[in-house]
Amino acid sequence: MNQRARIAMSDEEIAELLRAAGKLQLATINPDGTPHLVTMFYGLDDGHVTFWTYAKSQKAHNIARDPRVSCLIETGDDYAQLRGVLVYGKARLVDDPAAVLEAGLGIVGRMAGGPVDDPGMREYVEHTARKRVAYVVEPVRVVSWDHRKLGDSV
């Protein structure tokens, strides 16, 4: 078995990492073809990565022109502890106000470590949702690695 196959994660391991991590690196494609890379908090919708952004943001403009995205979720500080998932996919726009709010509540809830129960926080999410759109990333290809599986061979 080659090293790439040894460190690949199972579907359950991928799902667990996606549930546990909080931020991702999102890459979209600028008009000149260069990558536009930003850090985003994200949510999950039936196992799919979701994120939201202001409708007038660069990433929203880029996705409207070309929905291809890459999402990198990675943990670990030392080489032997690195785990990651790279999702290549297409970002599907969610612009229905109720669905955008739902996505925002899920993302902010993950950031806060639980449901958005505080009335002030909910009011903030409702207010900011008016200027935002959300996206669901439909995976085309998923690559994963868990260097902990290398054991002492690192």
Residue pairs with C-beta under 8 A, 6 or more apart in sequence:
3 150
6 149
6 150
7 145
7 146
7 147
7 149
7 150
8 144
8 145
8 146
9 17
9 83
9 85
9 144
9 145
9 146
13 144
13 146
14 85
14 142
14 144
15 47
17 73
17 75
17 83
17 84
17 85
17 144
18 44
18 47
18 49
18 73
18 85
19 44
20 75
21 73
21 74
21 75
22 41
22 42
22 110
22 111
23 39
23 40
23 41
23 42
23 73
24 39
24 40
24 42
24 49
24 51
24 71
24 72
24 73
25 37
25 38
25 39
25 40
25 71
25 72
25 73
25 74
26 37
26 38
26 39
26 40
26 51
26 59
26 69
26 70
26 71
27 35
27 36
27 37
27 69
27 70
27 71
27 72
28 35
28 36
28 58
28 59
28 62
28 63
28 66
28 68
28 69
28 91
29 35
29 36
29 62
29 65
29 66
29 68
30 36
30 58
30 62
31 62
31 65
36 58
36 59
36 62
38 59
40 51
40 53
41 51
41 107
41 108
41 110
41 111
42 49
42 50
42 51
42 71
42 73
42 107
42 110
43 49
43 50
43 51
43 103
43 106
43 107
43 109
43 110
44 50
44 106
44 110
45 103
45 106
45 136
48 136
48 137
48 138
48 139
49 71
49 73
49 87
49 89
49 136
49 137
50 94
50 103
50 106
50 107
50 134
50 135
50 136
50 137
51 103
51 107
51 134
51 135
51 137
52 100
52 103
52 104
52 107
52 129
52 132
52 133
52 134
52 135
53 59
53 60
53 132
53 133
53 135
54 60
54 131
54 132
54 133
55 95
55 131
55 132
55 133
56 131
60 133
63 69
63 91
63 93
63 135
64 93
67 90
67 91
67 92
67 93
68 88
68 89
68 90
68 91
69 88
69 89
69 90
69 91
69 135
69 137
70 86
70 87
70 88
70 89
71 86
71 87
71 89
71 137
72 84
72 85
72 86
73 84
73 85
73 86
73 87
74 82
74 83
74 84
74 85
75 81
75 82
75 83
75 84
76 82
76 83
76 84
76 147
79 147
79 154
80 147
80 148
80 150
80 154
81 147
81 148
82 145
82 146
82 147
83 144
83 145
83 146
83 147
83 148
84 144
84 145
85 142
85 143
85 144
86 142
86 143
86 144
87 137
87 139
87 141
87 142
88 139
88 140
88 141
88 142
88 143
89 137
89 138
89 139
89 140
89 141
90 137
90 138
90 140
91 135
91 136
91 137
91 138
92 135
92 136
92 137
92 138
93 133
93 134
93 135
94 100
94 103
94 133
94 134
94 135
94 136
95 133
95 134
97 129
97 130
99 134
100 129
100 132
100 133
100 134
101 125
101 126
101 129
103 134
104 125
104 128
104 129
104 132
104 134
105 115
105 116
105 122
105 125
108 116
108 121
108 125
109 115
109 116
112 121
116 122
116 125
147 154
